[in-house]
Amino acid sequence: MTDVCTQGLDTGFVSLGYAKVAFLGIVQGITELLPISSTAHMRVVPAVLGWQDPGSAFSAAMQLAALAAVVSYFWSDVRDVAMGSLAALARRDFANRYFRLAIGIVLATVPIVIVGLALSGVLNACNSPLRGLAVIGWACIVMAVLLALSEIYARHRLTLEKVSVLDALLVGIAQVGALIPGVSRSGSTLTAALGLGYARPEAARLSFLLGLPAIALAGLKELWELHKVHLGAYGWSVLAVGLVVASISAFFAIWGLMRVLERFSAWPFVIYRGLLGVVLLLGLALGWLS
């Protein structure tokens, strides 16, 4: 059994072993890219099963699985933005929509980087108060309400081609909320994009594209932190299993999310999040959870 706190970094996933981490990798991959909070599920599922909390280091490193899934699923969008913005820069065509989107993606990443670095000591610390089930429960309920309001009052008309730098920055500011467990990165950015009037599938595309740098930076930063605390070969191999499984499940999660948003609405996620938050708070109040 490995100490779950390695030089102040929460590494509980190591003690879980391959099978449990593979199972949690499936859960992480599905919930990371759905607007239902992967962090909430990484706390709730092990707690219900009586397992060790895998820790914030595991959740952050699993961002790389989400990165692989998003890039592969939206490869044409990623390629068009990268190549189109570079071509526009070479022509000095600063009004080009790909260039505007690329600038928006960069600006949208700044708020979460600044706040993430400022709170890193609290977010990734062993027994962080932000990973408490009460915090997650209330965050789920609040985000369910905000997503519901976006569904009710939003116009659902704008497309990705119409995105402005200001829109991207506003969604990026909303992304900061994802640092609070239970909020969800995709949930906060999808809610903001819907609130700005984007059509549901377009809001999801904008959410994922704007989140790529933040996802990559969070995952790579956590790998570096694990390297600095000299995570052993066994720990790295356990993490690798989780990454592979999570990347596969994350791809199918994106596919499912896009189908739901294209054919229905975000209401299934509103209901799920609200119920999850209520169950967590009731469980704590009645002593079912601790």
C-alpha positions in Angstrom: 0.0 0.0 0.0 1.5 3.3 -1.1 1.3 6.5 1.0 -1.5 8.6 -0.6 0.3 11.8 0.2 3.7 12.1 -1.5 5.6 15.2 -0.5 2.3 17.1 -0.1 0.8 15.9 -3.4 -2.3 13.7 -3.3 -1.4 10.4 -5.1 -4.1 8.2 -3.8 -4.6 6.5 -7.2 -1.3 4.6 -6.8 -2.8 2.5 -4.0 -5.8 1.5 -6.0 -4.0 -0.7 -8.5 -4.6 -1.4 -12.2 -8.1 -2.8 -12.2 -9.7 0.0 -10.0 -7.8 2.7 -11.9 -9.0 1.3 -15.2 -12.6 1.4 -13.9 -12.1 4.9 -12.7 -10.5 5.8 -16.0 -13.8 4.8 -17.8 -15.7 7.0 -15.3 -13.2 9.9 -15.7 -13.2 9.7 -19.5 -17.0 9.8 -19.7 -17.6 12.5 -17.1 -14.6 14.7 -18.1 -16.2 15.9 -21.3 -19.8 15.7 -20.3 -21.2 18.8 -18.4 -21.6 16.7 -15.2 -18.2 17.2 -13.5 -15.5 14.5 -13.5 -14.1 15.6 -10.2 -17.5 15.1 -8.5 -17.6 11.5 -9.9 -13.9 10.9 -8.9 -14.9 11.7 -5.3 -18.4 10.1 -5.3 -17.7 6.8 -7.0 -14.7 5.7 -4.9 -16.6 6.9 -1.7 -19.6 4.8 -2.6 -17.5 1.8 -3.4 -15.4 2.2 -0.3 -12.2 2.9 -2.3 -9.4 5.3 -1.6 -9.9 8.8 -3.2 -7.7 8.7 -6.3 -6.7 12.3 -5.6 -6.6 15.5 -7.5 -3.3 14.6 -9.2 -5.1 11.7 -10.9 -8.0 13.9 -12.1 -5.6 16.6 -13.4 -3.3 14.1 -15.2 -6.4 12.5 -16.8 -6.9 15.8 -18.6 -4.4 14.4 -21.2 -6.9 11.7 -22.0 -9.6 14.3 -22.6 -7.1 16.2 -24.8 -6.5 13.2 -27.0 -10.2 12.6 -27.4 -11.1 16.2 -28.2 -8.3 16.6 -30.8 -9.2 13.3 -32.5 -12.9 14.0 -32.6 -12.6 17.6 -33.7 -9.5 17.2 -35.8 -10.9 19.1 -38.8 -11.8 22.1 -36.6 -8.3 21.9 -34.8 -6.6 21.7 -38.2 -8.6 24.5 -39.8 -8.0 26.9 -36.8 -4.3 26.1 -36.7 -3.6 26.3 -40.5 -6.1 29.1 -41.1 -4.8 31.4 -38.4 -1.2 30.9 -39.5 -2.1 31.6 -43.1 -4.1 34.7 -42.1 -1.1 35.9 -40.0 1.2 35.5 -42.9 -1.2 37.6 -45.0 -1.8 40.1 -42.1 -5.5 39.3 -42.5 -6.3 40.0 -38.8 -10.1 40.0 -39.6 -9.9 36.3 -40.7 -12.3 34.2 -38.6 -9.7 31.5 -37.9 -7.3 34.1 -36.7 -10.0 35.7 -34.4 -10.8 32.3 -33.0 -7.2 31.5 -32.4 -6.7 34.8 -30.5 -9.9 34.0 -28.6 -8.6 30.6 -27.6 -5.3 32.1 -26.3 -7.1 34.9 -24.4 -9.7 32.4 -23.0 -6.9 30.4 -21.4 -5.3 33.3 -19.5 -7.9 33.6 -16.7 -7.8 29.9 -15.7 -4.0 29.8 -15.9 -3.6 32.8 -13.5 -6.2 31.6 -11.0 -5.1 27.9 -11.3 -1.5 28.8 -10.5 -2.6 31.0 -7.6 -4.7 28.2 -6.1 -2.5 25.3 -7.0 -1.3 24.8 -3.4 -4.9 24.4 -2.2 -6.3 22.5 -5.2 -3.7 19.7 -5.3 -3.0 19.4 -1.6 -3.7 16.3 0.4 -7.2 16.5 2.0 -8.0 19.7 0.2 -11.1 21.3 1.6 -12.3 22.0 -2.0 -12.7 18.3 -2.6 -15.2 18.0 0.2 -18.5 16.3 -0.8 -20.5 19.3 0.5 -18.7 21.7 -1.8 -19.2 19.3 -4.8 -22.9 18.9 -3.9 -23.6 22.6 -3.8 -21.5 23.2 -7.0 -23.6 20.6 -8.9 -26.9 22.2 -7.8 -25.7 25.8 -8.7 -24.4 24.7 -12.1 -27.6 22.7 -12.8 -29.6 26.0 -12.2 -27.3 28.0 -14.4 -27.4 25.5 -17.2 -31.2 25.4 -16.9 -31.4 29.2 -17.2 -29.2 29.0 -20.3 -31.6 26.5 -21.9 -34.6 28.6 -21.0 -33.4 32.1 -22.0 -30.7 31.5 -24.7 -31.4 32.1 -28.4 -29.5 29.1 -29.7 -28.7 30.8 -33.0 -25.0 31.7 -33.2 -22.5 29.5 -35.0 -18.8 29.0 -34.5 -18.1 31.2 -37.6 -19.6 34.2 -35.7 -17.5 33.9 -32.6 -15.9 37.1 -31.4 -12.8 37.6 -29.3 -15.1 39.0 -26.5 -17.3 35.9 -26.6 -14.2 33.7 -26.3 -12.9 35.7 -23.4 -16.2 35.5 -21.6 -16.3 31.7 -22.0 -12.7 31.6 -20.8 -13.6 33.5 -17.6 -16.5 31.0 -17.0 -13.9 28.3 -17.4 -12.2 29.4 -14.2 -15.2 28.0 -12.3 -13.9 24.5 -13.3 -11.2 24.8 -10.6 -14.0 24.2 -8.1 -14.8 20.5 -7.9 -18.3 19.8 -9.0 -18.5 22.8 -11.4 -17.1 21.0 -14.5 -15.0 22.6 -17.2 -17.3 21.5 -20.0 -20.3 22.4 -17.9 -19.1 26.0 -17.1 -18.0 26.7 -20.7 -21.1 25.1 -22.3 -23.3 27.1 -20.0 -21.5 30.3 -20.9 -21.6 29.6 -24.6 -25.3 28.8 -24.5 -26.0 31.9 -22.5 -24.2 34.0 -25.2 -26.7 32.6 -27.8 -24.8 29.8 -29.5 -26.7 26.9 -30.9 -26.3 23.8 -28.7 -23.8 21.8 -31.0 -21.9 25.0 -31.8 -21.7 25.8 -28.1 -20.2 22.4 -27.4 -17.6 22.9 -30.3 -16.7 26.3 -28.9 -16.4 24.8 -25.4 -14.1 22.1 -26.4 -11.9 24.2 -28.7 -11.4 26.9 -26.2 -10.6 24.4 -23.5 -7.8 22.6 -25.4 -4.9 24.8 -24.1 -6.2 24.6 -20.5 -6.7 20.9 -20.7 -3.2 20.4 -22.1 -1.5 22.7 -19.6 -3.3 21.1 -16.6 -2.4 17.6 -17.6 1.2 18.4 -18.4 1.6 20.4 -15.2 0.4 17.5 -13.2 2.8 15.1 -14.9 5.6 17.4 -14.0 4.4 17.6 -10.4 4.4 13.8 -10.3 7.9 13.7 -11.7 9.1 16.2 -9.1 7.9 14.0 -6.3 9.6 11.0 -7.9 6.6 8.9 -8.5 7.7 5.3 -8.9 7.6 3.1 -12.0 4.5 1.3 -10.6 2.7 4.6 -10.1 3.5 5.7 -13.6 2.2 2.4 -15.0 -1.0 2.6 -13.0 -1.5 6.2 -14.4 -0.8 5.0 -17.9 -3.6 2.4 -17.7 -6.0 5.1 -16.5 -4.9 7.4 -19.4 -5.5 4.8 -22.1 -8.8 3.7 -20.8 -10.0 7.3 -20.2 -9.0 8.5 -23.7 -11.2 5.8 -25.3 -14.2 6.4 -23.1 -13.8 10.2 -23.5 -14.1 9.9 -27.3 -17.4 8.1 -27.0 -18.5 10.6 -24.4 -18.0 13.4 -26.9 -19.9 11.5 -29.5 -22.8 11.0 -27.1 -22.9 14.6 -26.0 -23.0 15.9 -29.6 -25.9 13.5 -30.4 -27.9 14.6 -27.4 -27.3 18.4 -28.1 -28.1 18.0 -31.8 -31.3 16.0 -31.3 -32.5 17.2 -27.9 -31.1 19.7 -25.4 -29.0 20.1 -22.3 -31.9 19.3 -20.0 -30.8 15.6 -19.3 -27.6 17.0 -17.9 -29.5 19.7 -15.9 -31.6 17.0 -14.3 -28.7 14.6 -13.6 -26.5 17.3 -12.0 -29.4 18.6 -9.9 -30.2 15.1 -8.6 -26.5 14.3 -8.0 -26.1 17.4 -5.9 -29.3 16.7 -3.9 -28.3 13.1 -3.3 -24.8 14.2 -2.1 -26.1 16.7 0.3 -28.8 14.3 1.6 -26.2 11.6 2.0 -24.0 13.8 4.1 -26.9 15.1 6.2 -28.2 11.5 6.9 -24.7 10.1 7.4 -24.7 7.8 4.4 -21.6 9.6 3.1 -18.7 11.2 4.9 
